[in-house]
């Protein structure tokens, strides 16, 4: 995957530079997806999903990015063009990249690649019940979150993903433009729990490729670079709280 593809996978952010422009989305945290996401059918949908072991409930190393190619949202009974990328750990290049269609039936979303070799099924009311199929066989179970940026903590020495997840969600209408603060919410999750360990409302500012979230109370901050999404850092109570890799 080229750096351009990596940048364009970040929803709702427009770089008013020579880098790339990105489509807007309407995300939610990794709790059950909101009904309005299907009903409104106005904006593209994007999910970031971590593989997990059902027996141990432990997060594993693979990540699926499941993104709508158009801007119609999910509409019950209709097919929509989607892309699906599978990543290993913090790798910037996808191990698998496919295009296909997804069909929504009530809360079930079923994706099939154009070549029929890759499938993905998720339930909008149970985002932890998502399954991947590769070459017709089982490809793993995944827990999904919907967001403009979904970021996994990782160990910089080993490059292994850890168990904390940060979800950044845009709260104001329109796209994020360079030099114009936008209202965002940050939520921090541990493992597969749908309950936030910490959340904060604040603003995001975009300066060239640097995106910075600042909480209204000054206690939470997050910084990433849209051309280096693994160079992301979280601060809590003005102390460094870990390195993150974003999708």
Residue pairs with C-beta under 8 A, 6 or more apart in sequence:
1 85
1 92
1 93
1 94
1 97
3 92
3 227
4 20
6 92
6 227
6 229
7 15
7 19
7 20
7 22
7 226
7 227
8 20
8 21
8 22
9 22
9 46
9 65
9 67
9 85
9 247
10 22
10 148
10 149
10 226
10 229
10 246
11 22
11 23
11 24
11 25
11 27
11 44
11 46
11 67
11 148
12 22
12 23
12 24
12 25
12 27
12 148
12 170
12 175
12 176
13 22
13 148
13 175
13 176
13 206
13 211
13 226
14 21
14 22
14 175
14 176
14 177
14 178
15 21
15 22
15 178
15 206
15 208
15 209
15 226
16 177
16 178
16 179
17 178
17 208
17 209
19 209
19 226
19 227
22 175
23 44
23 71
24 43
24 44
24 71
24 170
24 174
24 175
25 43
25 44
25 45
25 46
25 146
25 148
25 170
26 36
26 37
26 40
26 42
26 43
26 45
26 73
27 46
27 146
27 147
27 148
27 167
27 169
27 170
28 34
28 37
28 145
28 146
28 147
28 169
29 145
29 146
29 147
29 167
29 169
29 187
29 189
29 194
29 196
30 127
30 128
30 143
30 144
30 145
30 146
30 165
30 167
30 189
30 194
31 127
31 194
32 124
32 125
32 126
32 127
32 194
33 124
33 125
33 127
33 146
37 45
37 73
37 74
37 124
37 146
38 73
38 74
38 75
38 76
38 104
38 107
38 124
40 73
41 72
41 73
41 74
41 75
42 71
42 72
42 73
43 71
43 73
44 67
44 68
44 69
44 70
44 71
44 72
44 73
45 67
45 68
45 73
45 74
45 146
46 65
46 66
46 67
46 68
46 146
46 147
46 148
47 64
47 65
47 66
47 67
47 122
47 127
47 144
47 145
47 146
48 63
48 64
48 65
48 66
48 144
48 145
48 146
48 147
48 150
48 247
49 63
49 64
49 65
49 66
49 122
49 127
49 130
49 142
49 143
49 144
49 145
50 59
50 60
50 62
50 63
50 142
50 143
50 152
50 161
50 165
51 59
51 60
51 61
51 62
51 63
51 64
51 132
51 140
51 141
51 142
52 58
52 59
52 60
52 128
52 141
52 142
52 143
52 192
53 60
53 141
54 141
57 191
57 192
58 163
58 191
59 143
59 161
59 163
59 191
59 192
60 140
61 88
61 89
61 160
61 161
62 86
62 87
62 88
62 140
63 86
63 87
63 152
63 161
63 247
64 84
64 85
64 86
64 87
64 120
64 130
64 132
64 142
64 144
65 83
65 84
65 85
65 87
65 94
65 247
66 82
66 83
66 84
66 102
66 111
66 120
66 122
66 144
67 82
67 83
67 84
68 74
68 80
68 81
68 82
68 102
69 80
69 81
69 82
69 83
69 99
70 80
70 81
72 78
72 80
73 80
74 80
74 102
74 104
74 109
74 124
75 104
76 104
76 105
76 106
77 103
77 104
77 105
78 103
78 104
79 101
79 102
79 103
80 101
80 102
80 103
80 104
81 99
81 100
81 101
82 99
82 100
82 101
82 102
82 111
83 97
83 98
83 99
83 100
84 96
84 97
84 98
84 99
84 100
84 111
84 113
84 118
84 120
85 94
85 96
85 97
85 98
86 94
86 95
86 96
86 97
86 132
87 93
87 94
87 95
87 247
88 95
89 154
89 159
89 160
89 161
90 154
90 159
90 161
90 230
90 245
92 229
92 230
96 118
96 134
98 113
98 114
98 115
98 117
98 118
99 113
99 114
100 111
100 112
100 113
100 114
100 118
101 111
101 112
102 109
102 110
102 111
102 112
102 120
103 109
103 110
107 123
107 124
107 125
107 126
108 121
108 122
108 123
108 124
109 121
109 122
109 123
109 124
110 119
110 120
110 121
111 118
111 119
111 120
111 121
112 118
112 119
113 119
117 134
117 135
117 136
118 132
118 133
118 134
118 135
118 139
119 132
119 133
120 130
120 131
120 132
120 133
121 130
121 131
121 133
122 129
122 130
122 131
122 142
122 144
123 129
123 130
127 143
127 144
127 145
127 146
128 143
128 144
128 192
128 194
129 141
130 141
130 142
130 143
130 144
131 138
131 139
131 140
131 141
131 142
132 139
132 140
132 141
132 142
133 139
143 192
145 165
145 167
145 189
147 167
147 168
147 169
148 168
148 169
148 170
148 176
148 184
149 166
149 167
149 168
149 211
149 224
149 246
149 247
150 165
150 166
150 167
150 168
150 246
150 247
151 165
151 166
151 167
151 168
151 222
151 224
151 229
151 232
151 244
151 245
151 246
151 247
152 161
152 162
152 164
152 165
152 244
152 245
152 247
153 161
153 162
153 163
153 164
153 165
153 166
153 234
153 242
153 243
153 244
154 160
154 161
154 162
154 230
154 243
154 244
154 245
155 162
155 243
156 243
161 245
162 242
163 190
163 191
164 188
164 189
164 190
164 197
164 242
164 244
165 188
165 189
165 190
166 186
166 187
166 188
166 189
166 222
166 234
166 244
166 246
167 186
167 187
167 189
168 184
168 185
168 186
168 204
168 213
168 222
169 184
169 185
169 186
169 187
170 176
170 182
170 183
170 184
170 204
171 183
171 184
171 185
171 201
172 182
172 183
174 182
176 182
176 204
176 206
176 211
177 206
178 206
178 207
178 208
179 205
179 206
179 207
180 205
180 206
181 203
181 204
181 205
182 203
182 204
182 205
183 201
183 202
183 203
184 201
184 202
184 203
184 204
184 213
185 199
185 200
185 201
185 202
186 199
186 200
186 202
186 213
186 215
186 220
186 222
187 196
187 198
187 199
188 196
188 197
188 198
188 199
188 234
189 195
189 196
189 197
190 197
198 220
198 236
200 215
200 216
200 217
200 219
200 220
201 215
201 216
202 213
202 214
202 215
202 216
202 220
203 213
203 214
203 216
204 211
204 212
204 213
205 211
205 212
205 214
209 225
209 226
209 227
209 228
210 223
210 224
210 225
210 226
211 223
211 224
211 225
211 226
212 221
212 222
212 223
213 220
213 221
213 222
213 223
214 220
214 221
215 221
218 238
219 236
219 237
219 238
220 234
220 235
220 236
221 234
221 235
221 238
222 232
222 233
222 234
222 235
222 244
223 232
223 233
224 231
224 232
224 233
224 244
224 246
225 231
225 232
229 245
229 246
229 247
230 243
230 244
230 245
230 246
231 243
232 243
232 244
232 245
232 246
233 240
233 242
233 243
233 244
234 240
234 241
234 242
234 244
235 241
